[in-house]
Amino acid sequence: SFWMKNCLIPIDLLFLDSRGTITATHEMAIETPQSQEESDWEYENRLSHYWSNSPARFAIELRSGSIRRLGLRINQHISLDLQHLRSIAR
């Protein structure tokens, strides 16, 4: 899963399986920053988590609004150089 810890801009997120098929899309909004009175544990536990609907190999972060602008949807195939991506994956 992904979260928006200390992220100051909204982003869109795609999860893709090993074949380049979109398994989940998320439009991730900015979270309220950690307050002075809030512990790290409290802050981290109140953040939204964004999950894939099924096993995913890749996650792609995009500029906010890209999912709608590009018409991306679950089960759509994205053409990627998967061999290259696999070679540089951590």
ABEGO torsion letter per residue (X at the ends): XBBABGBABBBBBBBBBAAGBBABBBBBBBBBBBBAABBAAAAAAABBBBBBABBBABBBBBBBGAAAAAGBBBGBBBBBBAAAAAAABX
